Amino acid sequence: MDLKIGERFVMETGSSDFSKTPRRLGEPAPAHRWPHRPGQALIALPKADAAKRTNIELFDAIVQRTSVRAYSDEPLSLEDLAYLLFCTQGIIKPIFFHTDTTHRTAPSAGARHPLETVLYVRRVAGLAPGLYRYDPYEHALLAEPFNQNGFEEKWAAGMASNRFEKNAAVSFVWAAVPERVTWHHAQRGYRNLFVEAGHLGQNLYLAAQSIGCGACTLNVFEDAILNELCGLDGYKTFAVYAACVGKLSNERETK
Ligand SMILES: Cc1cc2nc3c(=O)[nH]c(=O)nc-3n(C[C@H](O)[C@H](O)[C@H](O)COP(=O)(O)O)c2cc1C
């Protein structure tokens, strides 16, 4: 049978026999946390509930959810950003302190939490435009190396046909760290990376809506460009899903 790569992926990851996973063979679990770069400063974020201003009913938020591709020039507040980050990847409580296993606002198979958040910030009050990572353990941002020269053009190339993204106040890139899932579920774990990104996306849609923002999740992007800009090597860490967010605008949407 001449199977295409997608078909092979589904077929070859079809078993849930985990008797020979690295975990079962006694290999140590990979780190749950992304390492900080030497000397990298932490930018503390406000508590997530500081932005909880609207009391939209969950049912209404679900019914009204839609992809928003037009944004106003108004910046997000740091409280808004902190809220969105917490609602997507925030830690509610530790499960095991000694292993950094956590219970978060989105589910994760085996509590492996294989996704990390990289942000491209254009308009967030109190933050210099640039690239950041979210550290959910500290509920803080880490500024990433950023060279403004030509960055916007390169980023637009990474965003492929999603031209509206250039008007977003902040864009999220969810990066996968596959060793966290292959340790637990071997190659089948790769499925979790994409499934779990969907959870974060839906949480972002609903959370954005509850603070007067609009969001659109993105899967149309150029992996190689986006990975390079986000400091991801493209296989041990790579972008699986993205999203852009901005304050709501009255303008008609153009794709
Ligand atoms: C996995 C996924 C990838 C998507 N990628 C893009 C994208 O790259 N560009 C875009 O404009 N919209 C993207 N969207 C948004 C969809 O186009 C949108 O959900 C769809 O048109 C239905 O509209 P609604 O979200 O308002 O219901 C994506 C949505 C999902 C779930």
The ligand as a MOL file (V3000), in Angstrom:
LIG
                    3D

  0  0  0     0  0            999 V3000
M  V30 BEGIN CTAB
M  V30 COUNTS 31 33 0 0 0
M  V30 BEGIN ATOM
M  V30 1 C -6.7820 24.5660 13.4450 0
M  V30 2 C -7.2550 25.9120 12.9550 0
M  V30 3 C -6.4420 26.6430 12.1160 0
M  V30 4 C -6.8480 27.8880 11.6380 0
M  V30 5 N -5.9940 28.6170 10.8790 0
M  V30 6 C -6.3960 29.8170 10.4200 0
M  V30 7 C -5.5030 30.6160 9.6620 0
M  V30 8 O -4.3560 30.2850 9.4420 0
M  V30 9 N -5.9660 31.7970 9.2000 0
M  V30 10 C -7.2320 32.2470 9.4620 0
M  V30 11 O -7.5760 33.3400 9.0210 0
M  V30 12 N -8.0790 31.5200 10.2220 0
M  V30 13 C -7.6910 30.3340 10.7010 0
M  V30 14 N -8.5210 29.6070 11.5000 0
M  V30 15 C -9.8490 30.1260 11.8270 0
M  V30 16 C -10.9010 29.4390 10.9650 0
M  V30 17 O -10.7620 29.8780 9.6240 0
M  V30 18 C -12.2840 29.7540 11.5250 0
M  V30 19 O -12.4210 29.0730 12.7560 0
M  V30 20 C -13.3780 29.3430 10.5690 0
M  V30 21 O -13.3720 30.1670 9.4230 0
M  V30 22 C -14.7480 29.4050 11.2110 0
M  V30 23 O -14.9860 30.7220 11.7050 0
M  V30 24 P -15.3050 30.9750 13.2390 0
M  V30 25 O -14.0720 30.6760 14.0330 0
M  V30 26 O -15.6480 32.4410 13.3220 0
M  V30 27 O -16.4280 30.0630 13.6050 0
M  V30 28 C -8.1300 28.3810 11.9950 0
M  V30 29 C -8.9420 27.6360 12.8590 0
M  V30 30 C -8.5100 26.4230 13.3260 0
M  V30 31 C -9.4040 25.6430 14.2670 0
M  V30 END ATOM
M  V30 BEGIN BOND
M  V30 1 1 1 2
M  V30 2 1 2 3
M  V30 3 2 2 30
M  V30 4 2 3 4
M  V30 5 1 4 5
M  V30 6 1 4 28
M  V30 7 2 5 6
M  V30 8 1 6 7
M  V30 9 1 6 13
M  V30 10 2 7 8
M  V30 11 1 7 9
M  V30 12 1 9 10
M  V30 13 2 10 11
M  V30 14 1 10 12
M  V30 15 2 12 13
M  V30 16 1 13 14
M  V30 17 1 14 15
M  V30 18 1 14 28
M  V30 19 1 15 16
M  V30 20 1 16 17
M  V30 21 1 16 18
M  V30 22 1 18 19
M  V30 23 1 18 20
M  V30 24 1 20 21
M  V30 25 1 20 22
M  V30 26 1 22 23
M  V30 27 1 23 24
M  V30 28 2 24 25
M  V30 29 1 24 26
M  V30 30 1 24 27
M  V30 31 2 28 29
M  V30 32 1 29 30
M  V30 33 1 30 31
M  V30 END BOND
M  V30 END CTAB
M  END
